[in-house]
Each structure stands twice: as structure tokens, then as C-alpha cells.
Amino acid sequence: MKKIFLLLLLTYTVSTLFAQTKPFIDWANLKNPVYSQPGWSTKDACMMYNDGWFYLYFSAFFYDAGRERSHVVSVRTQDFKTYSEPLFIWSGMEEGWIGLCSPDISRINNTWILTFNSWGDKEGKPNQLFYATSTDLVRWSGLKPLARNITNDVRAIDAAIIPFNKKFTWYGKECRNR
């Protein structure tokens, strides 16, 4: 009986080691673009992996409220073949902006931080930096100003926050004379 058990255990172990496993991502069958929506132009993508899901964040340009606008959008996928409906589509119109774009994602401790900027160079209201926070990559805080004391009334774009040694560094671009 002991020999049969050992033989079965050895057979199971060897077959498990040599069994073909499904690849993490089915790279051979992905198509470009990996994500698209009719009528949208997407760019500025960033991504995070958490709890078996890839969370994608990107700029999506499409017509909205009578003109082309940029939006910050999020979707999620497990296989890069099927995607969720957008988890959010932020335009910035509620705050008086023409649009939002250029997301970047970081994690500091147990909080995800999504940075982005306004879009469209609205007359008298230069593009500014924003962030939103989440603990689960699905539910997000509202838009919050980022570094307003540094960038107020100066065009600023492309923010990123980099955590390092229990501190974080903020990066971005600004243009004083455009």
C-alpha cells in the first residue's frame, strides 16, 4: 500500500512539473490595439496590476458636449482581450475645464494615487495638475489640485508622483511663456 501511495505521489508530482501550464498572458493571440472604442482616440496609457486584474488608465479624445474633449478613463481586464465597461470617464467639465488627460498611477502605502492634468488651454485658465486617490482602484476620490501653490496661473502638465524611501517626489512640466 505504501509503495502504491508513493508511486501515485511521484506520478502526480512529475506530471504536475511537466504539465503545460496556461501562460499568464496569451501574447500570441493579442491584437493591436489591445483596447479601443469606436469614435475614441486613446493615448497616454498607464497601468497597475492588483488582485488578478490589470487596471488601465488613459486619455480618451472624443466628441462630448458639442466639441472634442479629452477625458481620463479607466477600464480593467484579466486577459487583454475582454474589458470592463469604463470604471470612470472624467471630463473636468464640472470643474470648468475643457478636458482632462495624461494619467499616471502610483501607490504610496495602501493608497493608489492617480495624477493627471486639465486639457484644452482654456482662455484665462491655464492647464493645471490634479490627483485622485483610491484604496481599491475602483472607487476614487474627486479631483484634487496638485501643487497648486507652485503652478497656480502657470500652465502645468504631465504630473507623476514617485515614492522612494518613505517619501515621494513630484514631477511635472510647466510652461511660463507659451
N, C-alpha and C positions, 0 to 999 in steps of 0.2 A: 504494500500500500504506500509505503514511504517512497519507494522508487517511482511509482506512478505519479505521485504528487510532485516529486522533484522534476520528473520528465515533463509534466504539464507546465510547471512553473518555468522551466528552461525554454520550452517551446513558446510560451506566451511572451517571455522576455525577448527572445531572439526575434520573433515575428513583430513585436512592437518596435524594436530598434530598426528593423529593416523595412517596415511598412512605409509606403509612400504617404507622406502627410500633405494635407492641403496647404498651399502656400498662404502666408499671411495676406498678401495682396495678389490677385490674379493678374500680374503685369502683362502677360501675353495677350490678354483679351480686353485690355483697356483701349479706349478710343479717345482721340484728341478732338475737340476739347473734352476734358473729363467732366466738366459741368457747363451747361448752357441753358438759357431760357430764351424763347422767341422774343425778339424785339429788344433784348438787352445786350449791351456791350460790357463785359466784365473784365476787371484787371485789379492790380494791387492786392493780390491774394496773400493771406497768411493762414496758418492752420495750427491746431492743437489736437493732440490725441488724449482722450480721457475715458476711462471705463468702457473700452471696446468701441468707441466712436471717434471718428475724425470730425472735428468742428472746423468748417471753413468760413472765413470772413473775407469779404472783398468789396470793391467798389462796383456798383452796377449803374450804368448810364442808360436811362430810358426816358421816354416822354411821360410827364406827370404834371398835372395842373397846368396844361397849356404850353409847356416848354420842356426841353431836355434838361434833366437834372441828374446829379449823381446821388447815389444812395449807398449807405453802408448796410450790407446784407449778411446774414448768416444762414447756413444750412449745415446738416450733418449727414454722414454716410458711414457705413461699415465696410463698403467694398468698392467705392468709386464708380459704381455702376448705377446704383439707385440712391436717391437723395430724399431727404425730408422736404416738406414744404418749408419755405423760409421761416426760421425761428423768429426773425425780426427783419423789418425793412425800415431803416431810419432815413428820413429825408432832411431833417433840420428845419423844415418849413414852420413848424410850431414855434420855433425859437427865432424866426425871422431870417433864416439863412436860405440861400438858393438851393443848396445841397450839402451833402457830406461825402467824404471819400478817404481813401488811404488808411485803412485799418492796420493796426499792428497789435499783437497779443503777447502778454507776459503773465507770469504767475509769481506773486510775492506771497510767501507763506501759503495760506489756504484761500487766497483771493486772486481771481483772474482779473487782469486789467486790460481793457481794450482801448487803445488810443486811436484817434482819427482827427481829421480837420474839416472845417467848413469848406465849401466849394462854390466857385462862381464869381468871386471878386465883386461882391455887391457894392455899388457906389456908396462911399462913406462908411463902409463896414468891411474892412479887410479880413481875409480868411484868418480864422483863429483855431487854436488847438482845444481838443476835448478828450475826455475819457469817460468810461463807464466801468462799473465793477460787477462781478458775479462770483458766486461760490459754487455754481454748478454748470456754467457755460450755456445755460438755457434762459434763466431769469436774470435780467440785467437792471441795474440802476438807471436812472435817467442820465442825460448828458450833463457832464460837469465840466467847467472850464479847467484847462490845464495850463499852468504857468502864466496866468493872465497878468500877474504883476510884472512879468518880463516882456510879454508880447502884446499887451493892450495897445490898440491903434497901430500895430505893426503887422504886416502880412506874415503869417507863420503857417507852415505846412509840415507834413510827414513826421509826426512825433513818434517816438519809441521810448519805452522805459526798460532799462536793463538792470535786473537785480544782480548784485555781486557783493559778497562778504557782508551780508545782513544790512546792506544799504542799497539804494538804487540810484541810477544815473538816468537823466532825461536827455534825449537827443531830439533835435528838430531843425528845420530850416526856416530862416526868416529873410525877408527882403525889405529893406528900408526905402530904396528908391527903385520903383518898378517902372 
